[in-house]
Amino acid sequence: MDDPRKPPRLGVGLAQAVRKRAPVLTETYVAYGATEALFKECAKPGAYEVPQALEKDAEIPTDETGAHLGVGKGWWYETLGVAPTFMNWAQITFIHMYMLQVRIRMFPEEHADLWIQHLTNHAFYGAEDRLVIWHKLNSNSVRQKYLKDIFAQWRAVLLSYDEGVYKGDAMLAAAVWRNLLGGKEDVDFQKLAQVVSYMRKEIRALDKASDDDIAAGTWTFSSDPGAESAVVAKLSNATTG
């Protein structure tokens, strides 16, 4: 009889999924392929292009800080209003990577670290590719500086979002405000609340997913924070009413 004090054995389904997908390969290769697809899903909401990067001798526009400005569509750029820059792409991607990582931590201990490491590696491969293709940073030393900066940001994201998820929505909103919005004073708090509500909803959905669902590499995020506008408005009215 199983000891009720012990956690359930979650590794069986994951191990079966690994064997089914690649019976003659190791989990390392399975995790590599699945996390590559998962990273692309995380990077999709913040995707942008820099058209001038494809034109010979064209000058890439910059913002007031000197960061290259691209062209992006979707809620994060068109509604929240953040600029389509490399660093903002990284922060939007990090939000989605964070939510996935919360779920991957629930993998059995012998699996979790490997999958998290592959997801993180793909993020930095993708970031370096973006720096070369869309920002023409052909100098390895310059690229490494950017990558070092965003790695430090990623570590800060993990700590601050963990604290926010644990301590409550106000703390999570403050973390998003600092990381994504740079702590700017002219923030739309309704939209910030939509981001927090979106993160909570997606984390709940991931929590309900099986290990196999994640290991398949086919997970998709349901929508964008704009879908939370009615929820946030209702909570706001209940608070102020």
Beta strands, then each sheet from edge to edge (+ up, - down):
strand 1: 48-49
strand 2: 71-72
sheet 1: 1+ 2-
end
